[in-house]
Amino acid sequence: MFDNLNVSRATTHFNGQSTITLDGDRATGESYCLAHHVSLDESGQRTLMIASIRHLDEFAELDGDWYFAERRLMVDWTETRPSTP
Protein backbone atom coordinates (compact mmCIF):
# COMPACT_ATOMS: atom_id res chain seq x y z
CA MET A 1 0.00 0.00 0.00
CA PHE A 2 2.70 2.52 0.96
CA ASP A 3 4.65 1.99 -2.28
CA ASN A 4 1.51 3.06 -4.17
CA LEU A 5 1.27 6.25 -2.10
CA ASN A 6 4.75 7.35 -3.17
CA VAL A 7 3.58 7.80 -6.77
CA SER A 8 0.69 10.12 -5.86
CA ARG A 9 0.85 13.71 -7.11
CA ALA A 10 -1.46 14.83 -4.28
CA THR A 11 -3.38 13.26 -1.42
CA THR A 12 -6.20 14.40 0.82
CA HIS A 13 -7.72 12.54 3.75
CA PHE A 14 -11.15 13.21 5.23
CA ASN A 15 -11.23 11.80 8.75
CA GLY A 16 -14.54 10.53 10.07
CA GLN A 17 -15.73 9.14 13.35
CA SER A 18 -13.35 7.64 15.87
CA THR A 19 -13.94 5.56 18.96
CA ILE A 20 -11.51 4.94 21.80
CA THR A 21 -11.96 2.46 24.63
CA LEU A 22 -9.81 3.01 27.73
CA ASP A 23 -8.57 0.16 29.90
CA GLY A 24 -6.14 1.50 32.52
CA ASP A 25 -2.86 2.40 30.84
CA ARG A 26 -3.94 0.76 27.57
CA ALA A 27 -6.58 1.70 25.01
CA THR A 28 -7.94 0.55 21.67
CA GLY A 29 -9.36 2.73 18.92
CA GLU A 30 -10.97 2.64 15.50
CA SER A 31 -10.89 5.61 13.07
CA TYR A 32 -12.63 5.93 9.72
CA CYS A 33 -11.20 7.85 6.76
CA LEU A 34 -11.81 8.54 3.07
CA ALA A 35 -8.45 8.89 1.34
CA HIS A 36 -8.12 10.59 -2.07
CA HIS A 37 -4.97 10.07 -4.17
CA VAL A 38 -4.30 11.83 -7.48
CA SER A 39 -1.71 10.28 -9.80
CA LEU A 40 -0.85 9.73 -13.45
CA ASP A 41 -1.33 6.28 -14.98
CA GLU A 42 1.06 4.64 -17.49
CA SER A 43 -0.43 6.59 -20.42
CA GLY A 44 -0.16 9.96 -18.64
CA GLN A 45 -3.90 10.11 -17.82
CA ARG A 46 -4.64 11.75 -14.48
CA THR A 47 -6.50 9.37 -12.15
CA LEU A 48 -8.21 9.65 -8.78
CA MET A 49 -8.14 6.72 -6.37
CA ILE A 50 -10.55 6.91 -3.44
CA ALA A 51 -10.18 4.46 -0.56
CA SER A 52 -12.46 3.87 2.39
CA ILE A 53 -10.06 2.92 5.16
CA ARG A 54 -10.08 2.26 8.89
CA HIS A 55 -7.23 2.38 11.37
CA LEU A 56 -7.38 -0.16 14.19
CA ASP A 57 -5.14 1.22 16.90
CA GLU A 58 -3.69 0.14 20.21
CA PHE A 59 -2.38 2.81 22.57
CA ALA A 60 -0.18 2.70 25.66
CA GLU A 61 0.23 5.30 28.38
CA LEU A 62 3.75 5.89 29.65
CA ASP A 63 4.64 8.51 32.27
CA GLY A 64 1.42 10.45 31.62
CA ASP A 65 1.75 10.51 27.81
CA TRP A 66 -0.14 8.33 25.32
CA TYR A 67 1.62 6.58 22.43
CA PHE A 68 0.64 4.38 19.51
CA ALA A 69 1.57 0.79 20.38
CA GLU A 70 0.22 -0.65 17.11
CA ARG A 71 -1.70 0.58 14.06
CA ARG A 72 -3.37 -1.72 11.56
CA LEU A 73 -4.75 -0.43 8.26
CA MET A 74 -7.96 -1.96 6.97
CA VAL A 75 -9.01 -1.14 3.39
CA ASP A 76 -12.78 -1.56 3.05
CA TRP A 77 -12.98 -0.56 -0.63
CA THR A 78 -11.20 1.41 -3.34
CA GLU A 79 -12.28 3.06 -6.58
CA THR A 80 -10.01 4.43 -9.31
CA ARG A 81 -11.36 6.67 -12.05
CA PRO A 82 -10.18 9.27 -14.56
CA SER A 83 -9.79 12.77 -13.14
CA THR A 84 -9.51 16.23 -14.66
CA PRO A 85 -7.25 18.98 -13.33
N, C-alpha and C positions, 0 to 999 in steps of 0.2 A: 504494500500500500504506500509506504513512504517513498519508494523509488518513483512511483507515479506522481507524487506531489512535487517532486523536484523539477518536472517539466512544465508545470503550470506557469502561465504568464501572470495570473492574478488569482487570488483566492479570497473568499468572504465566507464567514461562518455566522449563522444566526442561531444563537443558543436559546434553547427552550427551557422547559421545566426541569428542575433538579430536586432530588430527594436525598436526604442524608439521615442515617440512623446511627445514633450515638450508643456506644457500649463501653463506658469507662474511658480508657485511654486509646480506644480503637473506634473506628467508625467505618461504615460502608456508604456508598453513594451511587446514584445513577443519574446521568445528565443526558438530555436529548439535544441534538443539533442537526441543522440542515447545512451542509457544506457545499459551496459552489466553487468550481475550479474551471478557469478559462485556459485553454491551450490551443495549439495548432496541431492538426493531425498530419499524417505523412504527406498529404497532397498540399499542405499549406492552408487548408480550410480551418477557420476558427471554430472551436467546439466548446460547449458548456457541459460539464459533468456535474450533476447534482447528486449528493449522497445523503440519505437519511441515516445518521449514525447515533450510537449511544456509547457513552463511556461508563464502564463499570469500575468503580474506584474503591480502594481500601486506603484508609488514612490511619496514621499513628500520631499520638501526641507525645512530645518529648520536651521536657523542661518548659512546659507552658505554650509551646508552639506546635502547630499541626503540619504534618508532612504527608505527601503521597507515599504510600507503601507499595501500591501496585495500581496500574491502570490498564484495563483491557478495552480494546476497541471492538465494538460490534457494528457491522454494516448490515442494516436492515434491507436497504435497496439502493440501487443507483440507476441513473438515467443519463445518457449522453446524447446530445443533439447538436445540430449546427447552430451557430451563434453569429450575430452581426455586431460589429463594433459600435 
